Amino acid sequence: MRRLIEANPVREQGWRSARGLQRVAEKYDPGRTERACARALFFGARSYKPVAKMLSLGRESLPLPHEEPSAAPVIDHENVRSSNYFPPLNQEIEMLNQPTIDKLHSLRMPAMANAWLERARPQR
C-alpha cells in the first residue's frame, strides 16, 4: 500500500490506487492477493491494475525469474538430437567452397571470393 501511495505525485491519486487494491483484495483469497502483490512489487508495479490482472489470469503463483528451476525437464522424443549429433565447436566443418566462390564472382565481388579462398586454404 505504501508503495502505491508514494508512487503517485498527487497523494489523493495514491489513496485511490490503494483503495482500488483493497477492492481487488475483497474479490480474491488473501493468500493469492499476497502472492500477486509480491510479484507486482518485484516487477515495480505502480498501481493496483497489475495485481488485478495477475489475479484474474491466475498468474500470481508462477515463479519469479530468480526462483525458476535451473534444470529444464528432459524431453524424450524420437526427433530430439543429443549433443553427440553435432560436431564439437572446435572442429572445422568442411564447406562446399566452389559454389560459394562462383556466386561471389557472379555478384561481382572478386575480393570477397579471394578472401574466401584464403580462409579455405589449410593452415601450415
Secondary structure as GFF3:
##gff-version 3
##sequence-region A 1 124
A	DSSP	alpha_helix	2	7	.	.	.	ID=ss1
A	DSSP	alpha_helix	11	27	.	.	.	ID=ss2
A	DSSP	alpha_helix	30	42	.	.	.	ID=ss3
A	DSSP	alpha_helix	49	57	.	.	.	ID=ss4
A	DSSP	three_ten_helix	65	67	.	.	.	ID=ss5
A	DSSP	three_ten_helix	83	85	.	.	.	ID=ss6
A	DSSP	alpha_helix	97	106	.	.	.	ID=ss7
A	DSSP	alpha_helix	110	120	.	.	.	ID=ss8
###
